[in-house]
Amino acid sequence: MATSPRTRIVSTGMYVPSRVVTNKDLEKIMDTTDEWIQQRSGIKERRWVTDTDTTLNMGVTAARQALDRAKLKADDIDLIIFGGLVTDYVFPGTGVLLQRELGFSSPVPALDIRNQCSGFVYAISLADAWIRSGQYKRILIVGSEVHSTSLDISTRGRDISVLFGDGAGAAIVEACDEKSAHIIDSVLHSEGKYAEALTLAKPSSNDHPRLALEKPNDLSIYPKMDGKLVFKNAITRMVEVIHEILGRNNMTPKDLDFVIAHQANMRINQMVLNQLEIPFEKTHHTLDRYGNTTMATIPITFDEAVLLGKVKRGQTVVFVAFGAGFTWGANLLKF
Ligand code: ACO
């Protein structure tokens, strides 16, 4: 009897804008210091979009790289999952724009998800479920994030604006047999009672008219965050969800060869690894150079770790993320 398919990661791709913004550059536009930013977050620099970068075309570049590396064409994909906080249009979602831009000859479905920093982990879980059901065979996942154009880059917004960067990551997953290395399991959670702990409120459905141009000093056009609450919950929930996904698969942290954690803050990731007693060599960071690129952090960091030979085929890997919502989750896989 034929067994049901499993899902493997075929390839990844990434893109970051060419414009490097160092902590020293930020010192010139707000009351902050390179030392404060590095000590609190581990970030040295980040990328901000140039005039030609958008959520869409950054995503397209990352997607094309993933397709090229897998020697695939757009028409080899039968579903797109796209995620991004700040999209090119309020609607339609960027997934259909990506579908148009990549030149599909058939009307493959495009799904847009809104799961912030956990978006990639949610997307992998969704893609795996669809592939295991037999409905789709090969899925393109893209996370593309433009933060810089919605940040308050003055002293007033410094607690948030120093943390985020722009960039995109992509992954292609496809059906495989269960003997091949594959995605083992995923765990997803959310806790909406903390929605306002990290939020960008405007433009909002509450506004009539939608863009309240008569209120130029309305600060809700900028993201706001309860940094300490996010910090504490990020550590607790990422540790919990790694234990949860390992426990239900009869594994312990010692069974992991590598951890790709969401890139929000070096101290968060250090504390998560310490609590799990996972040595720091079993992870990789891009946060120092790209900052927090929300849904793109995991595919960007995974992509780089694979290229550097830090993660190898056949190894047991966990992806773990926590972010606004709050949402969090993990994927466990043999790569
Ligand atoms: N430069 C200099 N000083 C600053 C800056 C800055 N960029 N930002 C804030 N400060 C000041 C504050 O005003 C405060 O001053 P005060 O003591 O005079 O009031 C002081 O620094 C200390 O601020 P704290 O909030 O106590 O600093 P903390 O140690 O908590 O670090 C930080 C702040 C880095 C935001 C931390 O709370 C954090 O990383 N939280 C997690 C947030 C996060 O990662 N969010 C990303 C999205 S969600 C996710 O991806 C997990």
Residues whose N, C-alpha, C, O or C-beta is under 5 A from the ligand:
A	BS01	ACO	D31 T32 T33 W36 R40 C117 R158 D159 V162 G227 K228 V230 F231 A234 A264 N265 F322 G323 A324
